[in-house]
Amino acid sequence: MHVLFVEDESKIANFVQAGLKEQGFVVDYCDNGNEGYIQAMDNEYDAIVLDIMIPGKDGLAILKSLRQAGRNVPVILLTARNELDDRLEGLNLGADDYIAKPFFVEELVARIHAVVRRSFGDRQNLLCVGPLKLDRIAREVTCDGQVVELTSREFNLLEYLMRSPGRVFTRTQILEHVWGYDFNPNTNVVDVCIQRIRKKIDSIGGLSWIESVRGVGYRFRNSHS
C-alpha cells in the first residue's frame, strides 16, 4: 500500500517509517503540514497517517481541507494521549481513526489495514486478472491456485501494475511509486525486478502478463484469450 506519513518528531518519524516499510508499505514522508497537504492533494494514497500538532498547516486543518475538496482517502490521526477534544474534532471532521502516542507500529499497521478495508471493501483488496490473484491485505499472490513467492519489492511492483490493467507506466513512475524515492533515471532496477516477476508468474500460468512497451515502460495486460 502507498501511505503518506506527516509527522515532525524525527524519532517517531524514523521508527514508524522503518516499521511500515518492513511490512511492505511504500511511504511518502513530510515533516510539516504545508508540504503534507500538497502531497495529499497531488497524489493518490491508500491511507494518510497525520499528526495533529505539526508546523505549518496543522493536521485538523489538513483533514478539513481534504474533506471539503472531496478527497475521501482514509485518514488516521496521531494525537497526544490527553488530546480528547482534538480526537473528537478530528472524528467529526471525517477522520477514519486515531491512535494516541506512544504506540506500537504493529498497532498502526493493523489500523491502516482496517480503515482501508472499511473504505474500499474486500473487492479493492483482492485484485484479479484471469487466473492471477493478488491479495493486498494478506500480501499473497496466487496463479491458477498456486502460491507465487514474491519479495516485498516484487509484490509492490506487481500490485502497482495490476491496479490499472492496460495502463502503460514509465520506469520513472514505477520508481517513484514502488521504490518511494528518486533513482538515477538510467538505473535498470525496474527492468531487473520485472524480469524476476515474469519468471515467477509466467512459469506457473504459462502466459506473459507484463508487457514491455518499447521506449515507454510496462503495462499489465487486461486479459488473455
Contacts in CASP RR format, 6 or more apart in sequence:
PFRMAT RR
TARGET T0000
AUTHOR 0000-0000-0000
METHOD contacts of the structure
MODEL  1
MHVLFVEDESKIANFVQAGLKEQGFVVDYCDNGNEGYIQAMDNEYDAIVL
DIMIPGKDGLAILKSLRQAGRNVPVILLTARNELDDRLEGLNLGADDYIA
KPFFVEELVARIHAVVRRSFGDRQNLLCVGPLKLDRIAREVTCDGQVVEL
TSREFNLLEYLMRSPGRVFTRTQILEHVWGYDFNPNTNVVDVCIQRIRKK
IDSIGGLSWIESVRGVGYRFRNSHS
1 24 0 8 1.000
1 25 0 8 1.000
1 26 0 8 1.000
1 46 0 8 1.000
1 47 0 8 1.000
1 112 0 8 1.000
1 116 0 8 1.000
1 136 0 8 1.000
2 25 0 8 1.000
2 26 0 8 1.000
2 28 0 8 1.000
2 43 0 8 1.000
2 44 0 8 1.000
2 45 0 8 1.000
2 46 0 8 1.000
2 177 0 8 1.000
3 20 0 8 1.000
3 25 0 8 1.000
3 26 0 8 1.000
3 27 0 8 1.000
3 28 0 8 1.000
3 45 0 8 1.000
3 46 0 8 1.000
3 47 0 8 1.000
3 48 0 8 1.000
3 49 0 8 1.000
3 112 0 8 1.000
4 27 0 8 1.000
4 28 0 8 1.000
4 30 0 8 1.000
4 36 0 8 1.000
4 39 0 8 1.000
4 40 0 8 1.000
4 43 0 8 1.000
4 45 0 8 1.000
4 47 0 8 1.000
4 48 0 8 1.000
4 49 0 8 1.000
4 50 0 8 1.000
5 13 0 8 1.000
5 16 0 8 1.000
5 17 0 8 1.000
5 20 0 8 1.000
5 27 0 8 1.000
5 28 0 8 1.000
5 29 0 8 1.000
5 30 0 8 1.000
5 48 0 8 1.000
5 49 0 8 1.000
6 29 0 8 1.000
6 30 0 8 1.000
6 31 0 8 1.000
6 32 0 8 1.000
6 33 0 8 1.000
6 36 0 8 1.000
6 48 0 8 1.000
6 49 0 8 1.000
6 50 0 8 1.000
6 51 0 8 1.000
6 54 0 8 1.000
6 59 0 8 1.000
6 62 0 8 1.000
7 13 0 8 1.000
7 16 0 8 1.000
7 29 0 8 1.000
7 31 0 8 1.000
7 49 0 8 1.000
7 51 0 8 1.000
7 54 0 8 1.000
7 78 0 8 1.000
8 31 0 8 1.000
8 32 0 8 1.000
8 51 0 8 1.000
8 53 0 8 1.000
8 54 0 8 1.000
8 55 0 8 1.000
9 51 0 8 1.000
10 31 0 8 1.000
12 78 0 8 1.000
12 101 0 8 1.000
13 29 0 8 1.000
13 31 0 8 1.000
15 105 0 8 1.000
16 49 0 8 1.000
16 105 0 8 1.000
16 108 0 8 1.000
17 27 0 8 1.000
17 29 0 8 1.000
19 105 0 8 1.000
19 109 0 8 1.000
20 27 0 8 1.000
20 105 0 8 1.000
20 108 0 8 1.000
20 109 0 8 1.000
21 27 0 8 1.000
23 105 0 8 1.000
23 109 0 8 1.000
24 139 0 8 1.000
24 152 0 8 1.000
24 155 0 8 1.000
24 156 0 8 1.000
25 109 0 8 1.000
25 112 0 8 1.000
26 156 0 8 1.000
26 177 0 8 1.000
26 178 0 8 1.000
26 179 0 8 1.000
26 180 0 8 1.000
27 180 0 8 1.000
28 39 0 8 1.000
28 43 0 8 1.000
28 45 0 8 1.000
28 180 0 8 1.000
30 36 0 8 1.000
30 39 0 8 1.000
31 54 0 8 1.000
31 55 0 8 1.000
32 54 0 8 1.000
32 55 0 8 1.000
32 56 0 8 1.000
33 54 0 8 1.000
33 55 0 8 1.000
33 56 0 8 1.000
33 57 0 8 1.000
33 58 0 8 1.000
33 59 0 8 1.000
33 62 0 8 1.000
34 56 0 8 1.000
34 57 0 8 1.000
36 57 0 8 1.000
36 62 0 8 1.000
37 57 0 8 1.000
37 62 0 8 1.000
37 65 0 8 1.000
37 66 0 8 1.000
40 48 0 8 1.000
40 62 0 8 1.000
40 66 0 8 1.000
40 71 0 8 1.000
40 73 0 8 1.000
41 66 0 8 1.000
41 69 0 8 1.000
41 71 0 8 1.000
44 73 0 8 1.000
45 73 0 8 1.000
46 73 0 8 1.000
46 74 0 8 1.000
46 112 0 8 1.000
46 116 0 8 1.000
47 73 0 8 1.000
47 74 0 8 1.000
47 75 0 8 1.000
47 76 0 8 1.000
47 112 0 8 1.000
47 115 0 8 1.000
47 116 0 8 1.000
48 66 0 8 1.000
48 73 0 8 1.000
48 74 0 8 1.000
48 75 0 8 1.000
48 76 0 8 1.000
49 76 0 8 1.000
49 78 0 8 1.000
49 108 0 8 1.000
49 112 0 8 1.000
50 59 0 8 1.000
50 62 0 8 1.000
50 63 0 8 1.000
50 75 0 8 1.000
50 76 0 8 1.000
50 77 0 8 1.000
50 78 0 8 1.000
51 59 0 8 1.000
51 77 0 8 1.000
51 78 0 8 1.000
52 58 0 8 1.000
52 59 0 8 1.000
52 60 0 8 1.000
52 77 0 8 1.000
52 78 0 8 1.000
52 79 0 8 1.000
52 83 0 8 1.000
52 86 0 8 1.000
52 90 0 8 1.000
53 59 0 8 1.000
53 80 0 8 1.000
57 65 0 8 1.000
59 77 0 8 1.000
60 86 0 8 1.000
60 89 0 8 1.000
60 90 0 8 1.000
60 93 0 8 1.000
63 75 0 8 1.000
63 77 0 8 1.000
63 90 0 8 1.000
63 93 0 8 1.000
63 94 0 8 1.000
63 95 0 8 1.000
64 93 0 8 1.000
66 73 0 8 1.000
66 75 0 8 1.000
67 93 0 8 1.000
67 94 0 8 1.000
72 119 0 8 1.000
73 119 0 8 1.000
74 96 0 8 1.000
74 97 0 8 1.000
74 112 0 8 1.000
74 115 0 8 1.000
74 116 0 8 1.000
74 118 0 8 1.000
74 119 0 8 1.000
75 94 0 8 1.000
75 95 0 8 1.000
75 96 0 8 1.000
75 115 0 8 1.000
76 95 0 8 1.000
76 96 0 8 1.000
76 97 0 8 1.000
76 98 0 8 1.000
76 99 0 8 1.000
76 108 0 8 1.000
76 111 0 8 1.000
76 112 0 8 1.000
76 115 0 8 1.000
77 86 0 8 1.000
77 87 0 8 1.000
77 90 0 8 1.000
77 95 0 8 1.000
77 97 0 8 1.000
77 98 0 8 1.000
77 99 0 8 1.000
78 98 0 8 1.000
78 99 0 8 1.000
78 101 0 8 1.000
78 103 0 8 1.000
79 86 0 8 1.000
79 87 0 8 1.000
79 98 0 8 1.000
79 99 0 8 1.000
79 100 0 8 1.000
79 101 0 8 1.000
80 100 0 8 1.000
80 101 0 8 1.000
81 100 0 8 1.000
81 101 0 8 1.000
83 100 0 8 1.000
87 98 0 8 1.000
87 100 0 8 1.000
90 98 0 8 1.000
91 98 0 8 1.000
96 115 0 8 1.000
96 118 0 8 1.000
96 119 0 8 1.000
97 111 0 8 1.000
97 114 0 8 1.000
97 115 0 8 1.000
99 107 0 8 1.000
99 108 0 8 1.000
99 111 0 8 1.000
113 137 0 8 1.000
116 124 0 8 1.000
116 125 0 8 1.000
116 136 0 8 1.000
116 137 0 8 1.000
117 125 0 8 1.000
117 137 0 8 1.000
124 136 0 8 1.000
125 135 0 8 1.000
125 136 0 8 1.000
125 137 0 8 1.000
126 133 0 8 1.000
126 134 0 8 1.000
126 135 0 8 1.000
126 136 0 8 1.000
127 133 0 8 1.000
127 134 0 8 1.000
127 136 0 8 1.000
127 159 0 8 1.000
127 162 0 8 1.000
127 163 0 8 1.000
128 134 0 8 1.000
129 162 0 8 1.000
129 165 0 8 1.000
129 209 0 8 1.000
129 220 0 8 1.000
129 221 0 8 1.000
129 222 0 8 1.000
129 223 0 8 1.000
130 223 0 8 1.000
130 224 0 8 1.000
131 143 0 8 1.000
131 144 0 8 1.000
131 145 0 8 1.000
131 205 0 8 1.000
132 141 0 8 1.000
132 142 0 8 1.000
132 143 0 8 1.000
132 162 0 8 1.000
132 201 0 8 1.000
132 205 0 8 1.000
132 209 0 8 1.000
133 141 0 8 1.000
133 142 0 8 1.000
133 143 0 8 1.000
133 145 0 8 1.000
134 140 0 8 1.000
134 141 0 8 1.000
134 155 0 8 1.000
134 158 0 8 1.000
134 159 0 8 1.000
134 162 0 8 1.000
135 141 0 8 1.000
136 159 0 8 1.000
139 155 0 8 1.000
140 147 0 8 1.000
141 147 0 8 1.000
141 148 0 8 1.000
141 150 0 8 1.000
141 155 0 8 1.000
141 158 0 8 1.000
141 201 0 8 1.000
142 148 0 8 1.000
143 201 0 8 1.000
143 204 0 8 1.000
143 205 0 8 1.000
144 204 0 8 1.000
144 205 0 8 1.000
146 204 0 8 1.000
148 200 0 8 1.000
148 201 0 8 1.000
148 204 0 8 1.000
149 200 0 8 1.000
150 158 0 8 1.000
150 197 0 8 1.000
150 200 0 8 1.000
151 196 0 8 1.000
153 178 0 8 1.000
153 179 0 8 1.000
153 193 0 8 1.000
154 193 0 8 1.000
154 196 0 8 1.000
154 197 0 8 1.000
154 200 0 8 1.000
156 178 0 8 1.000
157 174 0 8 1.000
157 178 0 8 1.000
157 190 0 8 1.000
157 193 0 8 1.000
157 194 0 8 1.000
157 197 0 8 1.000
158 197 0 8 1.000
158 201 0 8 1.000
158 220 0 8 1.000
160 169 0 8 1.000
160 174 0 8 1.000
160 177 0 8 1.000
160 178 0 8 1.000
161 169 0 8 1.000
161 210 0 8 1.000
161 218 0 8 1.000
161 219 0 8 1.000
161 220 0 8 1.000
162 220 0 8 1.000
164 220 0 8 1.000
165 219 0 8 1.000
165 220 0 8 1.000
165 221 0 8 1.000
165 222 0 8 1.000
165 223 0 8 1.000
166 219 0 8 1.000
166 220 0 8 1.000
166 221 0 8 1.000
166 222 0 8 1.000
167 219 0 8 1.000
168 213 0 8 1.000
168 216 0 8 1.000
168 217 0 8 1.000
168 218 0 8 1.000
168 219 0 8 1.000
169 217 0 8 1.000
169 218 0 8 1.000
169 219 0 8 1.000
170 216 0 8 1.000
170 217 0 8 1.000
171 185 0 8 1.000
171 190 0 8 1.000
171 191 0 8 1.000
171 217 0 8 1.000
171 218 0 8 1.000
172 185 0 8 1.000
174 190 0 8 1.000
174 217 0 8 1.000
174 218 0 8 1.000
175 182 0 8 1.000
175 183 0 8 1.000
175 187 0 8 1.000
175 189 0 8 1.000
175 190 0 8 1.000
176 182 0 8 1.000
178 190 0 8 1.000
179 189 0 8 1.000
183 189 0 8 1.000
190 218 0 8 1.000
194 210 0 8 1.000
194 218 0 8 1.000
197 210 0 8 1.000
198 208 0 8 1.000
198 209 0 8 1.000
198 210 0 8 1.000
201 209 0 8 1.000
202 208 0 8 1.000
202 209 0 8 1.000
207 224 0 8 1.000
208 221 0 8 1.000
209 220 0 8 1.000
209 221 0 8 1.000
209 224 0 8 1.000
210 218 0 8 1.000
210 219 0 8 1.000
210 220 0 8 1.000
210 221 0 8 1.000
211 218 0 8 1.000
211 219 0 8 1.000
211 220 0 8 1.000
211 221 0 8 1.000
212 218 0 8 1.000
213 219 0 8 1.000
END
